[in-house]
Amino acid sequence: MTLKSPGRKVALVTGGAKRIGKEISCALAKAGYAIALHYGRSRAQAQETSRAICKNGGACMIFACDLGQARAVEELIPRVIQEFGRIDTLINNASIFEKSNLAQGDFGLWERHWAVNLSAPYILMRSFAQRVVGQGSIINILDRHIVRNKTSYAAYLLSKKALAELTKMAALEFAPRVRVNAVAPGLILPLGSQKTDYLDRLARHVPLRRKGNPAHIAHAVLFLLENDYVTGQVIFEDGGEHLI
Ligand SMILES: NC(=O)c1ccc[n+]([C@@H]2O[C@H](COP(=O)([O-])OP(=O)(O)OC[C@H]3O[C@@H](n4cnc5c(N)ncnc54)[C@H](OP(=O)(O)O)[C@@H]3O)[C@@H](O)[C@H]2O)c1
């Protein structure tokens, strides 16, 4: 399968090597998109995901980039266009998630969250809007806690709240050519290497009384890509958790 296939839409998925990003990449490949799979450190997993996509008849190429480095982020979409000849969709999925509150959190951690979770998506959105030909679609991955003010992950939460506002502002400014939407996941995967038990405990407090899975997020992403009269929306894929 050649990368430059006229007629085949191209999607850039950040943090696409594993977990939710992998699920989104595989679902978009199955839906016919060629995948520009971005990764930071997980090169081996990015290669593995790319091989799985290609084995199933899809097209995929991997792109390394540290999203904490603004200059490198500026170059990412031009690199994708150079390889694929086009870009149609941007999924801002990559993110960091570390504990910090407002009184004690160190400023370096604050700046890292801001760089990876807000500035990098913004730079990519701007670069995408400048270069997309015809109609384009951007989806930002948020968090159902954007409607809350708990400060145990203060820098993370504020970066996601700001990305939610950026989603709406960009939806207005980039219309009518580019639609901008978001998905706010609930309890999906445990942190890093932790077991899923604590998610099962937390799931008892979710209105639908269960946790979700990465396929739920990919499903919401596909819905937003397919439904071309929707822009500026946030889908809470969280079993109703944002309501309580
Ligand atoms: N997991 C959940 O239940 C849950 C709940 C609510 C919201 N979300 C949101 O859903 C999205 C996906 O969640 P997840 O748990 O699958 O994410 P994750 O595993 O915590 O992170 C996704 C990817 O972000 C990339 N990343 C982080 N810092 C980077 C940097 N400086 N440069 C380049 N890449 C960087 C990493 O790529 P590499 O591994 O290649 O370095 C990582 O694999 C995130 O936006 C998250 O906030 C998830």
PDBQT file of the ligand as one rigid body, heavy atoms in Angstrom, charges set to zero:
ROOT
HETATM    1  N1  LIG A 301      -7.008   6.627  30.483  1.00  0.00    +0.000 N 
HETATM    2  C1  LIG A 301      -8.165   7.147  30.852  1.00  0.00    +0.000 C 
HETATM    3  O1  LIG A 301      -9.006   6.478  31.496  1.00  0.00    +0.000 OA
HETATM    4  C2  LIG A 301      -8.485   8.583  30.530  1.00  0.00    +0.000 A 
HETATM    5  C3  LIG A 301      -9.444   9.268  31.283  1.00  0.00    +0.000 A 
HETATM    6  C4  LIG A 301      -9.719  10.591  30.989  1.00  0.00    +0.000 A 
HETATM    7  C5  LIG A 301      -9.063  11.221  29.944  1.00  0.00    +0.000 A 
HETATM    8  N2  LIG A 301      -8.132  10.545  29.215  1.00  0.00    +0.000 N 
HETATM    9  C6  LIG A 301      -7.458  11.242  28.105  1.00  0.00    +0.000 C 
HETATM   10  O2  LIG A 301      -7.434  10.389  26.963  1.00  0.00    +0.000 OA
HETATM   11  C7  LIG A 301      -6.187  10.545  26.243  1.00  0.00    +0.000 C 
HETATM   12  C8  LIG A 301      -5.512   9.190  26.121  1.00  0.00    +0.000 C 
HETATM   13  O3  LIG A 301      -5.389   8.613  27.415  1.00  0.00    +0.000 OA
HETATM   14  P1  LIG A 301      -4.293   7.490  27.734  1.00  0.00    +0.000 P 
HETATM   15  O4  LIG A 301      -4.502   7.090  29.144  1.00  0.00    +0.000 OA
HETATM   16  O5  LIG A 301      -4.290   6.481  26.643  1.00  0.00    +0.000 OA
HETATM   17  O6  LIG A 301      -2.980   8.418  27.617  1.00  0.00    +0.000 OA
HETATM   18  P2  LIG A 301      -1.510   8.133  28.167  1.00  0.00    +0.000 P 
HETATM   19  O7  LIG A 301      -1.204   6.703  27.992  1.00  0.00    +0.000 OA
HETATM   20  O8  LIG A 301      -1.361   8.736  29.525  1.00  0.00    +0.000 OA
HETATM   21  O9  LIG A 301      -0.661   9.060  27.165  1.00  0.00    +0.000 OA
HETATM   22  C9  LIG A 301      -0.821   8.968  25.768  1.00  0.00    +0.000 C 
HETATM   23  C10 LIG A 301       0.485   9.247  25.081  1.00  0.00    +0.000 C 
HETATM   24  O10 LIG A 301       0.883  10.611  25.233  1.00  0.00    +0.000 OA
HETATM   25  C11 LIG A 301       2.210  10.653  24.758  1.00  0.00    +0.000 C 
HETATM   26  N3  LIG A 301       2.997  11.751  25.329  1.00  0.00    +0.000 N 
HETATM   27  C12 LIG A 301       3.031  12.201  26.598  1.00  0.00    +0.000 A 
HETATM   28  N4  LIG A 301       3.969  13.172  26.698  1.00  0.00    +0.000 NA
HETATM   29  C13 LIG A 301       4.528  13.327  25.470  1.00  0.00    +0.000 A 
HETATM   30  C14 LIG A 301       5.549  14.165  24.927  1.00  0.00    +0.000 A 
HETATM   31  N5  LIG A 301       6.212  15.054  25.672  1.00  0.00    +0.000 N 
HETATM   32  N6  LIG A 301       5.855  14.033  23.627  1.00  0.00    +0.000 NA
HETATM   33  C15 LIG A 301       5.228  13.128  22.851  1.00  0.00    +0.000 A 
HETATM   34  N7  LIG A 301       4.237  12.318  23.299  1.00  0.00    +0.000 NA
HETATM   35  C16 LIG A 301       3.906  12.419  24.587  1.00  0.00    +0.000 A 
HETATM   36  C17 LIG A 301       2.859   9.338  25.139  1.00  0.00    +0.000 C 
HETATM   37  O11 LIG A 301       3.482   8.807  23.985  1.00  0.00    +0.000 OA
HETATM   38  P3  LIG A 301       4.769   7.833  24.096  1.00  0.00    +0.000 P 
HETATM   39  O12 LIG A 301       4.341   6.689  24.960  1.00  0.00    +0.000 OA
HETATM   40  O13 LIG A 301       5.062   7.485  22.695  1.00  0.00    +0.000 OA
HETATM   41  O14 LIG A 301       5.853   8.679  24.746  1.00  0.00    +0.000 OA
HETATM   42  C18 LIG A 301       1.674   8.482  25.609  1.00  0.00    +0.000 C 
HETATM   43  O15 LIG A 301       1.704   7.169  25.119  1.00  0.00    +0.000 OA
HETATM   44  C19 LIG A 301      -5.382  11.568  27.032  1.00  0.00    +0.000 C 
HETATM   45  O16 LIG A 301      -5.543  12.832  26.441  1.00  0.00    +0.000 OA
HETATM   46  C20 LIG A 301      -5.994  11.538  28.416  1.00  0.00    +0.000 C 
HETATM   47  O17 LIG A 301      -5.855  12.764  29.113  1.00  0.00    +0.000 OA
HETATM   48  C21 LIG A 301      -7.822   9.247  29.490  1.00  0.00    +0.000 A 
ENDROOT
TORSDOF 0
